[in-house]
Amino acid sequence: MAKIDDLLDDTEEHMMAAVEVMEKDFMALRTGKASPGLVEQIEVDCYGTKTRLREIAGITTPEPRLLVVQPWDKNIIGEIEKAIAASDIGITPVNDGRVIRLPVPELSEERRADLAKRVRKRAEETKVTIRNHRRDANDAAKQAQKSSDITEDGLRDLTEDIQKLTDEYTKQIDTVTQHKEAEVMEV
């Protein structure tokens, strides 16, 4: 019975985590404005291990169209530059030996449309994840009803609550997606 009591909370946790991952992915999309989220997840081969850029350097935005990456150890600036150049962010790093500057260029209309399409695709993937969590929760609820842990009315109430959660998180995904699309399409 305790498992059924936690089912709704667990399902909500999974759905919330799926939305958070999508939002992090959206931060890494280039919008024409400098944002540390654009580069902080880039992995750098540092001292023989892959390390996220945000863990080995400070990332600032002194201007709206400029990112500055300042490594805490100047000896790895070359590796950081290589990792940024190899990433798919489409920005050429400028290394002056102390810091790496990343000038964020204007996005072309074609690139904006492509990014908006990527935003919609990522949002749809998250909705599929949400629906999968709904299915898993409904299956667990039906299993509990079969093993007489909950009544038929309890099953109906639980599946309705699961559907409400699904609708809530789907709406949240739509809202976040609309904001990100507007940001991407903004000139």
Buried (B, 14 or more C-beta within 10 A) or exposed (E): EEEBEEBBEBBBEBBBEBBEBBBEBBBBBBBBEBBBBBBBBBBBBBEEEEBBBBEBBEBBBEEEEBBBBBBEEEEBBEBBBBBBEEBEBEBEBEBEEEBBBBEBEEBEEEBBEEBBEBBEEBBEBBBEBBBEBBEBBBEBBBEBBEEEBBEEEBBEEBBEBBEEBBEEBBEBBEEBBEEBBEBBBEE
